[in-house]
Amino acid sequence: MGCRLTHLGGPTVLVELDGWRILTDPTFDPPGREYAFGLGTSSTKTAGPALDSEQVGGPVDLVLVSHDHHADNLDDRGRELLPAAGAVVTTSSGARRLGLPNVRGLRAGQTLTLEGVDRPSLTVRATPCRHGPPLSGPIVGQVIGFALTLGDAEEVAVWMTGDTVLHRPVRRYADWLDVDVLLLHMGSVQFPITGPLRYSMNSADAAQLVRRTDPRVVVPVHYEGWSHFHEPESHARAALPAATWLEPGVATEV
């Protein structure tokens, strides 16, 4: 299996996997703008993408959108890319909101298999996320992660966790999945209006998930570039010393 990753910034990664070109949570807006996230919360984008959307090239076979309603996972310029993609997979509610003919919505546990020419089939399994504390689902909205499998392989080639805290369904998937490459969303998201409540994993949670999953490669993403990330990058690097920290904009074989 060949896997090459290019971290473009935030959660956005170009995954080149055995002939498939996959883009995760496309965010290409420039820095400086403040985005509202609902219920009085907001965040300012503090860093722009390492590459513009035009530099990503094409075609993009698949876009994975963990959720469409927060701009740090899908922004205006990211939305502009969706109609040209071969397929877009997101949450069931997000698919209704996006309303594009190439969008498919999934709930956690559901799968979609894409067939390709001169390359293995690609199966996308939606994995559970809870983007906040208990009972926050109706407030923060539906979010999913994605486990990608090639052909009839049992091993998950890439698991993108999505924006989630470390709750029981995620731990169960970590124990169950046989993962090669783990794309790990981190950052310990917090907002002043909700105090110590967290909306994504901190480094301690991430390290626990890595121990349970035991992947070959760990690639942290979505830990920088926005004002709502509460944990310094240095803490994450100390907690995950064996992780692969990608240089933004540089294609890296893993």
N, C-alpha and C positions, 0 to 999 in steps of 0.2 A: 504494500500500500504506500502510495506517495502522498505526503501531506505537506503543503507549504502555506505558511500563515504570514499575512501582512497586517499589522495592527495600525489602523488609521487614526485611532484616538477614541477615548471613551469606550463604549461597547462594540465599536465598529471594527470588524475584522474581515479581510478577504481570505476565505479558506479555499485553497485549490487542492482538491481531493480526488485523485485517480481520474482526472479529466473533467470533474465538476468544478465550476466556479460559483462559490457560495458567498454571499455577503450577509453579515449579521448586523442587526439593529443599525441601519444606515443613518449617520449623523454627519452632515457636511456644512452646516451653517458656520459663519465666522464667529469669533468670540465677541463678548461684550454685551450681548443681549440678555435681559432677564425674562424668564419664562414662568408663567403661573402654572402650578401643579394642582390647584384646587384647595378649598377650605383654608384659604389664607396662606398657603405655602408657596414658595417660589424659589428659583435658583438662577444664578447667573453663570453663563458659559464663560470660562476663564481661559480656554485654550482652543485653538482651531484645529481642523484635521491636518494630519501629516501630509496627505495628498488630497487634491480636489477630486470631486466625483468624476471629472473628465479624465483624470490620470489613472483611475482604476481600470480603465479599458473595458473590453467586453468580448463577447456577451456575458452577462451575468445569468446563470442558469436558475438560480434560486436565491431569494431573499428571505431571511428568517427574521421576523419581527416579534420579539418577546411580548411587547405591548405597544400599541399605537398612540396612547393617550398621554404619554410623558415625552417632552421634547428631547430629553437626554437619551432617548432610545429611538425616536423617529422624529426628525425635525423637518423643516420646510424643504430644504434641498434634498434630504433623504427621500421624502415623499415623491419628489419629481422623478426619481429613478424607478419607482415601482411599476409603472405601466409597461416599461420596456423589458422587464425581467421575464425569464421563461415562466417562473412561478413564484408566488409569494405565499408564505405560510405564517399565520399569526393566530391569535385567539379567535374563538368563535364570535365574540362580540366585536372584536377589532375588524374581522372580515366584513361584518355588516356595516360598520362605520366607513371603511375604506371603499367598499362598493365597486371594486374593480373586477373584471372578468377573470383575471389570472390569479386572484387571491383565494386561498382555501383556509378556512378556520378550523382549528382543532381544540379539543379539550384535553386535559392531562390524561395520558394513557392511550389516546387515539393515535393512529398512524396514517401516513400517506406514502405511497411508493411511486417514485418517478423513474421512468425508463429512459435510457440514453442510447445513442448509437456509438458503437466501439468503446463502450465503457460499462462498468457494472451498474446495475440498478441501485438507486439510492432510496433508502427508507428513512423517513423522518418520524420519530416518535415524540409527541409532546410530553414533557415531564413537568411535575408539579412545582409551583412557586407560591409563596405567600409574601407579598411585597410590603410587609409590616408586621406589627404585633398581632396577637390573637384578636379575632373579630374585626380586623381592619379591612377584610376583603371587599365589603360593599362600599367602602370609602375610597380605597386606593385602586380598585378595579382589578380585572382579570389579567393575569400574567402567566406565561408558560416559559419553560426551557425547551431545549431540543436535543435529542440523542440521534445521531446519524449513523446508519449502518449500511455497509456496501454489500450488494449481492445477497448471498445466503449466509454470510458470516454471522456468528453470534456476538463477536466482539463489537462494541460501539467504537466507531472510528473517532468521533468527536462528540463530546457532551458539552453543550453550552448551558450553563446553569440558569441563565436569566437572572433578573433582579429578584432576589429572595433572601429571607432570613433562613437560618438553619432550623427547620421544623421537622416534625416526624416524617411526613411523606418524602421530603428530600433525603433524609437519612436512610429511609428504606430503599429509595432508588440507588443511593450510593452503595449500599450493601449488596444490591441485586445486580447492578450493571457491571459488566466487564469493559472497562474504559481504557482506550489507548491515549487520547489527548483530551484533557479537561480544560475548557475555557471557563475561567472562574471569575464571576462578577463579584466585586468586593466594594470597598469604599466606606462602609459604616455610615450610610445616609442618615442624617438627622436634620430637623428643622427647629428653629427657635420656638415656634408656637407649640410644638409637642414635646419639648424638653428632651429627656433622655431616651425616648422611644426611638428604636432603630428600624430602618426600612430596607436594609441590605446587610449582608454579612460583614463582620469585622474580621481582623486577621486571625483571632482565636477560633472563630467559627470556621473560617476557611481552612485552617490547619486541621481541624477535626474532620471536616469533609474530605480532605485529601487523605487522611489516614484511613478513613472508611472506604474510600473509593480505590485507593492504591493504583492510580493511573501510571502509565509509562512517562507521560509528560504533563506538567501542570503549567498553564499559561494564564497568569492573572490579567484581567482587563477591567475596565470600568471602575477605576479607583482614583482617577484624576480628571482635571479639566472642568470641574463644576464646583460651585461654592457650597453645595449641599453635602459634599463628601467630608466626613468628620475626622477620619483617621489619617494621619500622615503616611505618605508612601513608605517612609523609612520603617514604620512599624510593620507594615505588610512584608517588606523585604526581609526583616529580621525573623518574622514568623514562618516564612516560606523560603528558607535559604536554598533549597534544591529546585525551586521553580525556574522556569524559563521566562525571563523578562524581556519581551521583544522591544527592539529599537523601533520607534514609530516610523512608519513608511518604508521599512526595509523588509523585503520578502525573506523569510527564514524557513529552511527545511527543518522539520521536527520529527 
